[in-house]
């Protein structure tokens, strides 16, 4: 169940800077609201976990809550919105992010925290704009023609998150951002393959067209099993390519000064690889079932992240 909209919070209130619904929220209540969102939603990777200092955790929760809101607007099936309405709502979010400095009185807890995070950590606005651009791309989905199209999408949908994390911990540099981009792209791709069965049912397929053409499997009609062997080969190839991003990006941990951030990045990468391992076991069945991490997987991730 979608957290934000399951509580019957009006969309207009959630995207407005001056929300009457939350008029009694101060900074502490606002951060708790964002933390609640971050902790209640399933992810393959930690979102401001206990591995990080408490002071920095709240900043990550605020960013996550904002992205959760934007993602729900772009994708939530519970919201009976047209494409135009979704794009309009995302553009309001973008306008609000661009105009933070012009508003002293903000009552929306998500924006209260986001403004506080941006100001305290001196974050640039550009990564947030890129992320919102990616959500608009989701609304107006177009199947990628090739792997370069996939990487371009990830440059908007995933890599800016890594940049923001690095900046929050004062670890941003030309070297660290390159490794971070590899990890974030890998995580996004893992999510694509994990959600194959879900996305196909809503008319989305992130497997590049040229790969389907190469294997003579255009359309990927999951209602017919005659292409089972070909689909298996396609899935094997995309998973192999995806694992390379993690292996190359893992070098990031050796360039980080903050030891606890190293643990968090370790956990993030191990979580991504853990899902990738499950996807490899599923193979062709990814078209019908969605793999998910369980309690024992999280224990495995934690123990290996700390080693």
N, C-alpha and C positions, 0 to 999 in steps of 0.2 A: 504494500500500500504506500502510495506517495505521501511522505511525511507532511510537507507543507500544505498540500491541498486536501489531505484527509482530515485536517483539523478545521475544514470549512473556512479557511482564511480567504477573503476575496482577492482576486488577482490584482485589482486596482490598488488595494492596500499594500500588497507585497512588492509592487514595483514603484510605489510612490515614495519620494523622500520624506514627505510630511504625512505620515500615516496616522490617522486618528485612532486606529485599532490598537496601536502600541504606544499611545501618548504618555503612559506612565513608566515606560522603560528608560532606565538610566544606563550608563556604560556597562556596569557589572551584569545587569539583567540581560542586556543585549548580547554580551559575550556568552552568557549561559545559553541563550537562545540558539546561537550559532553552534556552540558545542553540542547541544542536543541534536541538532541536524546532522552534524558530522559523525556522531557516535551511533545514530540510529540507522544509518544507511550502509548497506553491504558494499564493500570494496575489496579488491584483491590485494590492496596495499595499505599500509598504515596511514592514517590522516591525523597528523599531530598526535602521535601516540605518547605513552609515558616514557619512551626512549629519549624524548626531547625535553629540554628545560620547560617548566610550566609557563614561564613568561612568553616564550616563543610559540608555544602550542596554541594559545588563543588567537594569535595572528593567522596561523594556518587554518584554524576553525572558521575565522571570519571569511577568508578567501573561499574556502570550501562551501560555506553556506551560500555565498553569492553565486558560485558556479552551479550549485545544486538547483538554485532557483532558476537560473538561465536554462539549464538542461531540462528541467521539468517543463518550462514554457515551450521549449523547442520540441520535446519528445513525448511528454506525458499524454497517454491515451485517455486519462481521466478528464483532462481539459478538453471540452468540446469546442475547439477553436479552429478557425480556418487558417490556411497558411498566411494570409494577409494579417490576421489578428496576432499570430505568433511573431511574425516579423515586426509588427508595430510595437508589441510589448518588448521585444529585444532591443529595438531602437530607443525606446524610453529608458531602458536600463543603460544603454550606451550614453545617452544624453545626460543622465544623472551622474554617471561616473566622470564624464568630462566637465561637469559643472559643480563638483564637490566644493571647490574653494569659494564659490559664490553663495554658499548656504551656511549660515551659522546654526540655524535651528533645523535639525533632522530628527525625526521621531521613529523612523523605520529602523528596527534593531540591526538588520543586515547591513544597511548603509551607515549606521552609526559606527559599527565595528570596522567596516571596510574603510571608511574615511579615517578613523583613528589609526588603522594599520598602515595605510598609505602615508599618512603624515609622520607617524613615529618612525617608520622604517625607510622613509624617503623613497618610496617605490615609484617607478615611472608608470604612466597610464597605459602606454602602448601594449604591454602584455595583456591587460584586461580587454582592450579593444580587439586584439587578435582573437582572444578566446570567444568573445561575442560574435565575431565574424564567423568563427567555426560553427557556432550554434545556428547562425543564419544559413550556413551551408547545409546543415542537417535538415533544416526545414525544406530547402530547395534541393533535395538530394539528387546527385547525379553519380552513377557508377563510375569509378575511376577507370581511365583507359589503360593505364600502366602503373608500374610500381612508383614511378616519379610522382604521379598524381596522389598516390597514397601518402608519400612522404611530405608532399606539399600540404595536404590536409593536416597531417600531424604537426606541421610547423605552426599551425594556428590553434589546433585543438588540444595539444598536449605539451609541446615544448615550452610555451610561456609559463606553465605551472612550475616547471623545473627552474626556470629563470627566477621566478618570484621567491621560491624556497631558498635559492642561493643568495639572493639579495637580502632576505630577512636575516640570514646568518652571516652577512658580510663575507660571503665566500664566492661572490661572482667575479669571474675573470674570463678572458678569451679562452683559456684552456679548460676551465671547469664547465663553461657553458656548452662546449662541444661534446664533452662526455655526457653531460646532463641531457642534451638533446637526443642522444642515442638511446639513453634509458627511457626517456619519456615517449619516444617514438615506439620503442619496443612494447611499452605498457599499453599504448593505444592499440597497437596491432593485436596484442594478446586479447584485448577486450573485443575487438572486431570478431576474431575467430571464436571466442567464447560465446558470443551472441549470435552466431550464424543462424541458428534455428529460430531465434526471435526476430531478427532483422529480415530474414527472407519472407516471413509471414506478413510483414508490413511493407514489402516492396523494396527493400534495401539489400544490396549485395556489394560488399566491399572488395571482393576478389576482382582484380583487374580484368578488363575485357580481353586484353591480349593474351593473358594466361589461359583463359577459357578457350580462346581461338586456337592456341597452340596445342591444347589437348583435345580439340574438336568436341568441346563440351559446352557450347554456347547456350546461355539461358539457365543452365543448371536447374532443370526441372526436377525438384525433389520428390515429385509424385510418381516418378518412373525410376525403377532401380537398374535400368539397362546401362547406366553410366557409372555404376558403383566403383568399378576399378579405376576409371579415369578420375572420378572425383577424389578417390583415395590418394592418387598421385598428386593432384592439385593441392590437397590439404597438406600432404607430406612436404611439398616444396615451400608453401607459404609459412609453415611452422619452422622449417629449417632456416629460412631467411630471417624470420622474426628472432630466433635465438641468437643470431649474430649480433644484433643490436645490444643485447644484454652483456654478452661476452666482451665486446669492445667498450661499452659504456662503463663497465664495472671498475675501470681504472680511475674513475672519479674519486672513489673512496681514498685513494692514496694522495690525492691533492687537496683534501679537506683538512683544515686545522681543527675544527670542532669535532671532538671524539664522539659525542652523542649524535651529531648529525650523521657521522659515518655509520653508526649502528642503524639509524633510521633508513639510510640509503641502502644498506645491506639488506635490511628486512624487505624493503620495497623490491629490490632486484630478485631476491630469493622467492618472494611471493609471486612475482611475474613468471619466474621459471617454473614454480610449482604448478601454476595454472597451465602453463605451456606443456608440462609433462602430462597432465590430465588430458589435454587436448590431443596429444599424440596417441594416447590410449584409446580415445574415442574415435579418432580417424574419421571415416565416412559418417559415423553416427553423430558427428557434430551438427549435421543437417537436421537432426531430430531432437537432440538432447543438449542441455546446457550444463557443462561441468561447473562445479562450484567448490570452493575451499570449505573444509569442515574444521571442527575443533582441533583434531590431531594435526591437520596441516598448519594451523596457526602456532601450535606448540613447536612443530618442526621449524617453522620460519623464525620464531623468536630465538630458539636455542642456537640455530646456525648463524643468525645475525650477530649474536653476542660472542661467538667463537672467533 
